């Protein structure tokens, strides 16, 4: 373990990836402090502020609008938009900050559940072999014959458009790869001396799988899970981009989809014409940081945990 940590610290790309990953994780954790939601009653009056709200504002804008207080009186407040606003007045800063929490949650849930299913089924197939192995692996092959993103797209198209259905579809599409990976590890581990010793003292198949085989097959799984965190977020953003996410959700793919309509637009603000690049570039930059961070970290872990890479 110490040697692995030493080798990881000597890998500059892995350290960069770790820093990028920690940045996104901290943004997600601190979202309520970095971008606190406005009180429910603090909403712009739709008539007084309609024109300003429908016009994208550049980064660094301070905007004063009127709202109706709980006492029935109109009041004024000023809000800062450090990342500007979108076409319908959407605060880009608020969206990308809370989008970090959405994306991290999506990645943890999808990868965590898919990896758990894949590890259990792959371990059972590899350890018992025979008919069980054939049945489970043929089912796995059916899923693997269809690209994961296409399978997820088809499942979401059948179901209603929501974030929950995107998560469900991607779990169904992602577990077979983990099952195949773990099965290969189990086939090489189950003949090891410590497994034979466990059999000799009367340990059952379930105990051997969960106490001896699965813990010793975690190294390649750790690499795969780390790299898939970024892949899953990129795939989920793609599904949201083409319209399978729920409207109004703070999710980077949906924000890029909304901002893409402004790529070739020019908006007038404060007497100047702007191309509202911020509406899609900033969410895209956060996706890049998330995906690149986990990919670099996963690549570094592979170099550290695979003995063949250290020769």
C-alpha positions as CSV (number, residue, x, y, z in Angstrom):
1,X,0.0,0.0,0.0
2,X,2.8,2.4,0.9
3,X,4.6,1.6,-2.3
4,X,1.5,2.2,-4.3
5,X,0.9,5.6,-2.7
6,X,4.6,6.4,-3.3
7,X,4.3,5.5,-7.0
8,X,1.0,7.4,-7.3
9,X,2.6,10.6,-5.9
10,X,5.4,10.3,-8.4
11,X,2.9,10.3,-11.3
12,X,2.3,14.0,-12.1
13,X,-0.7,13.3,-14.4
14,X,-2.4,11.3,-11.6
15,X,-1.8,14.2,-9.1
16,X,-3.3,16.6,-11.6
17,X,-6.3,14.3,-12.1
18,X,-6.7,14.0,-8.3
19,X,-6.7,17.8,-7.9
20,X,-9.3,18.2,-10.6
21,X,-11.4,15.4,-9.1
22,X,-11.2,17.0,-5.6
23,X,-12.1,20.4,-7.0
24,X,-15.4,19.0,-8.4
25,X,-16.1,17.0,-5.3
26,X,-15.6,20.1,-3.1
27,X,-17.8,22.2,-5.3
28,X,-20.5,19.5,-5.1
29,X,-20.3,19.3,-1.3
30,X,-20.2,23.0,-0.8
31,X,-22.9,23.9,-3.3
32,X,-25.3,25.2,-0.6
33,X,-22.6,27.6,0.5
34,X,-21.2,28.6,-2.9
35,X,-24.6,29.1,-4.5
36,X,-27.4,29.4,-1.9
37,X,-30.9,29.1,-3.3
38,X,-33.0,32.3,-3.3
39,X,-36.0,32.3,-1.0
40,X,-39.1,31.0,-2.7
41,X,-40.8,34.4,-2.5
42,X,-37.8,36.2,-3.9
43,X,-38.9,35.9,-7.6
44,X,-38.7,38.7,-10.2
45,X,-42.0,40.3,-11.2
46,X,-42.7,38.9,-14.6
47,X,-44.0,42.1,-16.1
48,X,-41.5,44.6,-14.7
49,X,-38.5,42.5,-15.4
50,X,-39.6,40.5,-18.5
51,X,-37.3,42.1,-21.0
52,X,-34.2,41.9,-18.9
53,X,-34.9,38.3,-17.9
54,X,-35.2,37.2,-21.5
55,X,-31.9,38.7,-22.5
56,X,-28.6,36.8,-21.7
57,X,-26.3,38.8,-19.6
58,X,-22.5,38.5,-19.7
59,X,-20.3,37.3,-16.8
60,X,-19.8,39.7,-14.0
61,X,-23.2,41.4,-14.3
62,X,-25.0,42.8,-11.3
63,X,-28.7,42.9,-11.9
64,X,-31.3,44.8,-9.7
65,X,-34.9,43.6,-10.0
66,X,-38.1,44.1,-8.2
67,X,-40.0,41.3,-6.4
68,X,-43.2,41.0,-4.4
69,X,-42.6,40.6,-0.7
70,X,-44.7,38.6,1.7
71,X,-46.4,41.9,2.9
72,X,-47.6,42.5,-0.7
73,X,-45.2,45.4,-1.3
74,X,-42.7,45.5,-4.1
75,X,-39.0,45.6,-3.1
76,X,-35.7,45.7,-4.9
77,X,-32.7,43.4,-4.6
78,X,-29.4,43.0,-6.5
79,X,-28.0,39.7,-7.6
80,X,-24.6,39.1,-9.1
81,X,-24.1,36.8,-12.1
82,X,-20.4,35.9,-12.1
83,X,-20.9,33.5,-15.0
84,X,-23.7,35.4,-16.8
85,X,-27.2,34.2,-17.6
86,X,-28.8,32.1,-20.3
87,X,-31.5,32.9,-22.8
88,X,-34.3,32.7,-20.2
89,X,-32.4,34.4,-17.4
90,X,-30.9,31.1,-16.0
91,X,-28.0,31.9,-13.7
92,X,-25.1,29.9,-15.2
93,X,-23.1,30.1,-12.0
94,X,-25.9,28.6,-9.9
95,X,-26.5,25.9,-12.6
96,X,-22.9,24.7,-12.8
97,X,-22.4,24.7,-9.1
98,X,-25.4,22.6,-8.4
99,X,-24.8,20.7,-11.6
100,X,-21.6,19.4,-10.0
101,X,-23.6,17.8,-7.2
102,X,-26.1,16.4,-9.8
103,X,-23.3,14.9,-11.9
104,X,-21.3,13.5,-8.9
105,X,-24.5,11.9,-7.6
106,X,-25.3,10.4,-11.0
107,X,-21.8,9.0,-11.3
108,X,-21.7,7.5,-7.8
109,X,-25.1,5.9,-8.1
110,X,-24.7,4.5,-11.6
111,X,-21.1,3.2,-11.2
112,X,-21.7,2.0,-7.6
113,X,-24.8,-0.1,-8.4
114,X,-23.5,-1.3,-11.8
115,X,-20.2,-2.4,-10.3
116,X,-21.8,-4.2,-7.4
117,X,-24.1,-6.1,-9.7
118,X,-21.2,-6.9,-12.1
119,X,-18.9,-8.1,-9.2
120,X,-21.5,-10.4,-7.8
121,X,-22.6,-12.0,-11.1
122,X,-19.1,-12.1,-12.5
123,X,-17.8,-13.8,-9.3
124,X,-20.6,-16.4,-9.3
125,X,-20.0,-17.2,-13.0
126,X,-16.3,-17.4,-12.7
127,X,-16.2,-19.5,-9.5
128,X,-18.9,-22.1,-10.2
129,X,-18.4,-22.3,-14.0
130,X,-20.5,-24.9,-16.0
131,X,-24.1,-24.1,-16.8
132,X,-24.2,-21.1,-14.4
133,X,-21.2,-19.5,-16.2
134,X,-22.7,-20.2,-19.6
135,X,-26.1,-18.7,-18.8
136,X,-24.8,-15.6,-17.1
137,X,-22.1,-14.9,-19.7
138,X,-24.5,-15.4,-22.6
139,X,-26.8,-12.9,-21.0
140,X,-23.9,-10.6,-20.5
141,X,-22.8,-11.0,-24.2
142,X,-26.3,-10.0,-25.3
143,X,-26.0,-6.7,-23.4
144,X,-22.4,-6.2,-24.5
145,X,-23.4,-6.7,-28.2
146,X,-25.2,-3.3,-28.0
147,X,-23.1,-0.1,-27.3
148,X,-23.9,1.0,-23.8
149,X,-24.9,4.5,-24.8
150,X,-27.2,3.2,-27.5
151,X,-28.8,0.7,-25.1
152,X,-29.3,3.4,-22.5
153,X,-30.8,5.7,-25.1
154,X,-33.3,3.0,-26.2
155,X,-34.4,2.3,-22.6
156,X,-34.9,6.0,-21.8
157,X,-36.8,6.5,-25.0
158,X,-39.3,3.8,-23.9
159,X,-39.6,5.2,-20.4
160,X,-40.6,8.8,-19.5
161,X,-38.0,11.5,-19.7
162,X,-36.5,12.0,-16.2
163,X,-33.2,11.9,-14.4
164,X,-34.2,8.8,-12.6
165,X,-34.9,6.9,-15.8
166,X,-31.5,8.0,-17.2
167,X,-29.8,6.6,-14.1
168,X,-31.8,3.3,-14.3
169,X,-31.1,2.9,-18.1
170,X,-27.3,3.5,-17.6
171,X,-27.1,1.0,-14.7
172,X,-28.7,-1.6,-17.0
173,X,-26.3,-0.7,-19.8
174,X,-23.1,-0.6,-17.6
175,X,-23.1,-3.7,-15.4
176,X,-22.2,-6.3,-18.1
177,X,-18.7,-4.8,-18.6
178,X,-18.0,-5.2,-14.9
179,X,-19.3,-8.7,-14.8
180,X,-17.0,-9.7,-17.7
181,X,-14.0,-8.0,-16.0
182,X,-14.5,-9.7,-12.7
183,X,-15.2,-13.1,-14.2
184,X,-11.8,-13.0,-15.9
185,X,-10.1,-12.1,-12.5
186,X,-12.0,-14.9,-10.7
187,X,-10.9,-17.5,-13.2
188,X,-7.3,-16.7,-12.5
189,X,-7.7,-16.4,-8.7
190,X,-9.9,-19.4,-7.8
191,X,-7.0,-21.8,-8.3
192,X,-4.7,-19.9,-6.0
193,X,-3.3,-21.5,-2.9
194,X,-5.3,-19.5,-0.4
195,X,-8.5,-20.4,-2.1
196,X,-7.6,-24.1,-2.0
197,X,-6.8,-23.7,1.7
198,X,-10.2,-22.2,2.3
199,X,-11.8,-25.1,0.5
200,X,-9.7,-27.6,2.5
201,X,-11.0,-26.2,5.9
202,X,-14.6,-26.5,4.7
203,X,-15.4,-22.9,3.6
204,X,-18.5,-22.7,1.5
205,X,-18.7,-21.2,-2.0
206,X,-20.3,-18.0,-0.8
207,X,-17.7,-17.4,1.9
208,X,-14.9,-18.0,-0.5
209,X,-16.3,-15.6,-3.1
210,X,-17.1,-12.8,-0.7
211,X,-14.1,-13.2,1.7
212,X,-11.3,-14.3,-0.5
213,X,-12.0,-13.9,-4.2
214,X,-13.8,-10.6,-4.5
215,X,-11.4,-8.6,-2.3
216,X,-8.5,-9.8,-4.4
217,X,-10.1,-8.8,-7.7
218,X,-10.6,-5.2,-6.6
219,X,-7.5,-3.7,-8.3
220,X,-8.7,-3.8,-11.9
221,X,-12.2,-2.9,-10.7
222,X,-10.9,0.2,-8.9
223,X,-9.3,1.4,-12.1
224,X,-12.4,0.7,-14.2
225,X,-14.7,2.3,-11.7
226,X,-12.5,5.5,-11.5
227,X,-12.3,5.9,-15.3
228,X,-16.1,5.1,-15.7
229,X,-17.0,7.9,-13.3
230,X,-16.1,10.4,-16.0
231,X,-17.5,8.2,-18.9
232,X,-20.9,8.0,-17.1
233,X,-21.1,11.7,-16.6
234,X,-20.2,12.3,-20.2
235,X,-22.9,9.8,-21.4
236,X,-25.5,11.3,-19.0
237,X,-24.7,14.7,-20.3
238,X,-25.2,13.5,-23.8
239,X,-28.6,12.1,-23.0
240,X,-29.6,15.3,-21.4
241,X,-28.2,17.3,-24.3
242,X,-30.6,15.6,-26.8
243,X,-33.6,16.2,-24.5
244,X,-34.0,13.2,-22.3
245,X,-33.5,15.1,-19.0
246,X,-36.2,16.9,-17.1
247,X,-36.6,20.6,-17.8
248,X,-35.1,23.1,-15.3
249,X,-32.7,20.6,-13.8
250,X,-29.2,21.9,-12.8
251,X,-27.4,19.4,-15.1
252,X,-24.4,20.3,-17.3
253,X,-25.7,18.5,-20.4
254,X,-29.1,20.2,-20.3
255,X,-27.4,23.6,-19.8
256,X,-25.1,23.0,-22.9
257,X,-28.2,22.0,-24.8
258,X,-29.9,25.3,-23.9
259,X,-26.8,27.3,-24.5
260,X,-26.2,25.7,-27.9
261,X,-29.1,27.6,-29.3
262,X,-27.1,30.8,-28.7
263,X,-23.8,29.7,-30.4
264,X,-24.4,31.9,-33.5
265,X,-26.5,34.6,-31.7
266,X,-25.7,38.2,-30.8
267,X,-27.3,39.8,-27.8
268,X,-27.4,43.5,-26.9
269,X,-26.6,44.4,-23.4
270,X,-25.6,47.8,-22.0
271,X,-25.2,49.1,-25.6
272,X,-22.8,46.4,-26.7
273,X,-23.3,43.3,-28.8
274,X,-22.1,40.0,-27.2
275,X,-22.0,36.4,-28.4
276,X,-23.3,34.5,-25.3
277,X,-20.6,31.9,-25.3
278,X,-20.7,31.6,-21.5
279,X,-24.1,29.8,-21.8
280,X,-22.4,26.7,-23.2
281,X,-18.6,27.1,-22.7
282,X,-18.8,27.2,-18.9
283,X,-20.9,24.1,-18.4
284,X,-18.7,22.4,-21.0
285,X,-15.6,23.4,-19.1
286,X,-17.0,21.8,-15.9
287,X,-17.7,18.5,-17.8
288,X,-14.1,18.6,-19.1
289,X,-12.7,19.1,-15.6
290,X,-14.8,16.2,-14.2
291,X,-14.1,13.7,-17.0
292,X,-10.4,14.6,-17.4
293,X,-9.8,14.5,-13.6
294,X,-11.2,11.0,-13.2
295,X,-9.6,9.7,-16.4
296,X,-6.1,10.9,-15.4
297,X,-6.5,9.5,-11.9
298,X,-7.7,6.2,-13.3
299,X,-4.8,6.0,-15.7
300,X,-2.4,6.7,-12.8
301,X,-4.0,4.0,-10.7
302,X,-3.6,1.5,-13.5
303,X,0.1,2.3,-13.8
304,X,0.4,1.8,-10.0
305,X,-1.8,-1.3,-9.5
306,X,-0.8,-3.2,-12.6
307,X,2.6,-4.9,-12.0
308,X,3.2,-5.2,-15.7
309,X,3.1,-1.4,-16.1
310,X,5.9,-1.0,-13.6
311,X,8.4,-3.3,-15.3
